[in-house]
Amino acid sequence: MSKRTNQIVMTNEARVLKQLRERKGLSMRKAGELIGISGSLISQVENGRENVPKGERLKRLLDTYGIKEATFKNLVKNWQEEQSELEIVTELIPKLKDRDLKTVRSLIEHLITH
């Protein structure tokens, strides 16, 4: 696949790949077997720890999921997901600077105690 990242970066591409795999009823392990990679690597891609593959590797994934690349790109472009407030906040927190984290922590502590 591609180089593993130091940060978790959830992309719409990763989200769509996960959704496509789940729609096919495939576990990460089974999807990996069908594609010729490990289920762990599928997990890393879907969870933003590994870059989404490109070229032939992406094509193999999409073929396994029964979808054409143009359709995949359209799904990525139009991705919308119902996320809970907790999921949204959890996704935003790693993007904050340390000083901002202190402010958020103080705000949360204030809200919890009042």
N, C-alpha and C positions, 0 to 999 in steps of 0.2 A: 504494500500500500504506500503510504507516504510517511514523512517524518513525524514522529510523536511530538506534540507540543508541550511546553512547560506549563501552560495555563489551560484551564477549561474554557473552551470557546464554543458555545452552542450556536451552530449556524442553522439556517433554515434547511440547508441541504441535508445536514445530519438528522434533523427532525423528520424531514420527508422520507429519508431512507428508513428510519425506524418505523414510521407509519406504514410504509410499503411492505416491510418485512412482516409486521404484525398482521396486516391485511391478508397476506399469503398464508398466515397461520404457522409461520416458521419461528422456531427458537433461534437464538443467536448461534448456538452450536450447529443446528441443522443448516442454517443459511451459510455459515462458514464452510461446512462440509461440501455443500453444493457448489460453492464458488472456488474452493480450494485454498481457503485461509482459515485461521482459527476463529472460533466463536469469541474469543477474547478480543481479537482485533475488531470484529464487528461491534462489540460493546464499546471499545475505545472510540471508534468513529462516531457511533450514535450518541455517545455521552460527551463529545467535545474534547476528548483527550488525544485524539489522533485526527489529522487533517482528512477531510473527505477526499477519497481517491479521485483521480482524473483519468482521462483517456481510456485505455483498454480495461483497466481495473474497474472504473466506474461502469463501463459498458457491461462487464461481467455481472456486476451487482444488479444492474437494471434488467438485464436479460433474465436473471434468476427470479426477479420480482415481476417479470412479465410486462415491462413498461419501456417505452421508447424514450430516448434522451430528450426529445423536444417536449414530451409530456412531463417528464421529470422537471425540466427547466420551468415549465409553466406552473407546476405545483409549487416549486420553490418560490417563484415570483409572487404567487398568490397565497402563500402560507399564512394561515391564521389559526390560532389555537386558543381555546379557552383556558386561561391560566388563573389560578387562585392568586389572591394578593400575596400570600406567603411565597408562592413560586416566583412571582415577579420580583419581590424584594430580595429573595435568595439569589436570583440571577444578577441583580444590580449591585449587591454588596461587594463582590470581588473587584468591581470597577472603581470603587471609592479609594481615595487617598487616605493615608493613616489619620491625618487631622480630621477628615470628614467622618471617618469611622468613629472617632471619639465623640463627635457631635451626635451621630446617629445612636450610639450606645447611650448617651445621656438622655436623649429624647425617649428612647424605648424604656429605660429605667424609670423615667418620670411618668410615662403613660401607665406602666405596670403598677406603680405604687399609688397612683391617684385615681 
